[in-house]
Amino acid sequence: MKIGNVLTIILMSVGLATIAQAAGNAVEGEKIVTGVCAACHAIDGNSVITTNPKLAQQHPEYIAKQLANFKAGERKNSVMSAMAASLSSEDMENVAAYFSAQKAKVGSAKTNASGSLGEKIYRGGIASVGVPACASCHGASGAGMPVQFPRLSGQHADYVVVQLKAFHDGERANDAAKVMRMISAKLSDAEMAAVADYIQGLH
């Protein structure tokens, strides 16, 4: 499938109607985060455990959707499914509101800086196999697009690689229109590692 066709699918299949708007109470969300989420994601959402995602400054709609997906079993993770099981929709929106209001800490790439393979994939994709640029959906600075696409800026490389492989292997399937599954299926392990490292330093 050509890059343009992939992007058309993305834009047509993911819209305001697919993800419920999150309009939570950050003060109430902090209470839940303190008691439930902070051990893995840190109280400010800047996880120091690199296999756990940074949630600070993430779009609230995205966080609420992921929590709902964990609770419903649409996204598989035994720890997160257990954590989300007791949360109401209101709780999820409150947690999302809290984390989205936190300031994300900047990360740094280990080897994939300017001119690297990681940058080339993120900014230009891989035309020969139909992989679109990550920036086309997640933005040049990794800020993402509210409601539609998550923020990636500064995200832990270890976490990004795990998610790309999960999409690649079909273990994660809560992406709209199978977009991330189609893209990751065309990436080698080395390419995943390179773009993940670049994302870690992106800001």
C-alpha positions in Angstrom: 0.0 0.0 0.0 1.4 3.4 -0.9 2.2 6.0 1.7 -0.5 8.3 0.5 -3.1 5.6 0.8 -2.0 4.8 4.4 -2.3 8.4 5.4 -5.7 8.7 3.8 -6.9 5.7 5.8 -5.5 7.3 9.0 -7.2 10.6 8.5 -10.5 9.0 7.4 -10.7 6.4 10.2 -9.6 8.4 13.2 -11.7 11.4 14.1 -13.5 13.1 16.9 -16.2 10.4 17.0 -13.8 7.6 17.6 -12.4 8.8 21.0 -14.6 10.2 23.6 -13.6 13.7 24.7 -11.9 13.7 28.1 -13.0 16.5 30.4 -11.9 15.4 33.8 -11.1 17.0 37.1 -7.4 17.1 37.7 -7.7 17.6 41.4 -9.7 14.4 41.8 -7.4 12.7 39.3 -4.3 13.5 41.5 -5.9 11.5 44.4 -6.2 8.4 42.1 -2.7 8.9 40.7 -1.2 9.2 44.2 -2.7 5.9 45.3 -2.7 3.9 42.1 -0.5 5.2 39.3 2.5 6.9 40.8 4.4 3.8 41.7 4.9 3.0 38.0 4.4 6.3 36.2 5.7 8.7 38.9 3.5 11.4 40.5 4.3 13.9 37.8 3.9 11.4 35.0 7.6 11.2 34.1 8.2 7.6 34.7 11.8 6.6 35.5 11.1 3.0 34.6 11.9 3.0 30.9 9.4 0.2 30.0 6.6 2.3 31.5 5.4 5.2 29.4 5.8 8.9 30.4 2.2 10.2 30.7 3.0 13.8 31.5 1.5 16.2 28.9 -0.1 13.3 27.0 -3.4 14.2 25.4 -6.2 13.5 27.9 -8.4 11.9 25.3 -5.7 9.4 24.5 -5.0 8.4 28.1 -8.7 8.0 28.8 -9.1 5.8 25.7 -6.2 3.6 26.7 -7.5 3.1 30.2 -10.9 2.2 28.8 -9.3 -0.2 26.4 -7.4 -1.9 29.2 -10.5 -2.3 31.2 -12.5 -3.7 28.3 -9.7 -6.1 27.3 -9.2 -4.4 24.0 -5.6 -3.7 24.9 -3.7 -6.5 26.8 -1.6 -5.9 29.8 -2.2 -7.8 33.0 -1.0 -5.0 35.3 -2.8 -2.2 33.6 -6.0 -4.3 33.1 -6.1 -4.9 36.9 -5.5 -1.2 37.6 -8.2 -0.1 35.2 -10.7 -2.6 36.4 -11.9 -0.6 39.3 -11.9 2.8 37.5 -15.1 4.4 36.3 -15.2 6.4 33.2 -15.2 9.5 35.3 -12.1 8.3 37.2 -10.3 7.7 33.9 -11.1 11.2 32.7 -9.9 12.6 36.0 -6.6 10.7 35.8 -6.2 11.8 32.2 -6.8 15.4 33.1 -4.2 15.3 35.8 -1.4 13.7 33.8 -2.1 15.9 30.8 -1.5 18.9 33.0 1.9 17.8 34.1 5.1 19.0 32.4 6.9 16.4 30.4 10.7 16.1 31.0 12.9 16.2 28.0 14.8 13.0 27.1 17.9 12.4 24.9 18.7 10.0 22.1 21.7 7.7 22.6 22.8 7.5 19.0 20.0 8.6 16.8 20.4 12.4 16.6 20.4 14.6 13.5 21.1 12.8 10.3 20.5 9.3 11.9 18.4 6.4 10.6 15.9 7.2 13.3 15.5 10.8 12.2 15.1 9.7 8.6 12.3 7.3 9.4 10.6 9.7 11.7 10.7 12.6 9.3 10.6 10.9 6.0 9.4 7.3 6.4 10.7 4.5 4.3 9.3 5.1 0.8 10.6 1.8 -0.6 8.3 -0.3 1.6 5.4 2.2 2.0 6.2 3.4 5.6 4.9 6.9 6.1 6.8 9.5 8.1 5.9 9.3 11.8 5.8 13.1 11.8 2.9 13.0 9.4 0.6 11.9 12.3 2.6 12.7 15.5 4.0 16.0 14.4 7.5 17.3 13.7 8.2 17.8 17.4 6.3 14.7 18.5 3.5 16.7 20.1 0.9 14.6 18.4 -2.6 15.7 17.4 -5.1 16.1 20.3 -7.9 13.4 20.2 -6.4 11.7 17.2 -2.7 10.8 17.7 -0.6 10.6 20.9 2.3 12.7 22.0 5.6 10.9 21.4 8.1 13.7 22.3 10.7 12.4 24.8 9.0 9.0 25.3 11.2 6.2 26.6 12.8 4.3 23.7 12.4 1.0 25.6 8.6 1.6 25.8 8.3 2.6 22.2 10.1 -0.5 21.0 7.9 -2.7 23.1 4.8 -1.1 21.6 6.0 -1.3 18.0 6.8 -5.0 18.5 3.4 -5.5 20.0 1.7 -3.9 17.0 4.0 -5.9 14.7 3.1 -9.2 16.4 -0.6 -8.4 16.7 -0.4 -8.5 20.5 -1.7 -4.9 20.5 -4.6 -4.2 18.3 -6.4 -1.1 19.6 -5.1 1.1 16.8 -7.7 2.6 14.4 -7.9 0.8 11.1 -4.8 -1.3 11.9 -2.6 1.6 11.0 0.2 1.0 13.5 0.0 -2.7 12.8 0.4 -2.1 9.0 3.3 0.3 9.6 5.2 -1.8 12.2 4.9 -4.9 10.1 7.2 -3.2 7.6 9.9 -2.2 10.1 12.9 -4.3 11.0 14.0 -4.6 14.7 16.9 -2.3 13.9 14.6 0.3 12.4 12.2 0.1 15.3 15.1 0.7 17.7 16.5 3.6 15.7 13.2 5.5 15.4 12.4 4.8 19.1 15.8 6.2 20.1 15.2 9.3 18.0 11.7 9.8 19.6 13.3 9.6 23.1 15.3 12.7 22.2 12.6 14.5 20.3 11.3 17.8 21.6 
